[in-house]
């Protein structure tokens, strides 16, 4: 009961702040809406066929969707629940709205969450507000099942036409670290393993300054691998 009250208070404060600062939502192109619906339908079909317990969920946006699970997690119960262009959901369409099909119906034991870069790019919410949205995601999962281990992953540096996001990424990651500390989560700081001396994503790790190459996914896999065996 205390946990539910705490989450409700967090949501109320977040909504008050958001209402005072912003009054519009992000328009979603038709093809993205269709892709999202296709992915959600795919998740539902996969959930019906799950025959194991203790699945690990990779939860996020296009960077996560591009993670080649079949290549890196051979014979491991890992589900990719990334969706292209996805957001935290604080603007009304994102992970907050799809937790049931993405996590709750998946017999999950671990969730590796990376989200926020698209929220930052929209410039509707501040890094702190987006981090509060991530906090709501975590709290909803904890309310559903407090035994699910949640790993909060930092946002990655960007490059090229996305370089303008890097200042916000650094600020956002600071808030994420505080959120992880507050909620006693494991924080996986991916950022320093992808950044170069200019503060941008290393060229060989990103194919367009935002999305990852095979080498980028290999590094990401190696960084989360030690946590896959956590009990």
Beta strands, then each sheet from edge to edge (+ up, - down):
strand 1: 55-60
strand 2: 78-82
strand 3: 108-114
strand 4: 149-153
strand 5: 186-188
sheet 1: 2+ 1+ 3+ 4+ 5+
end
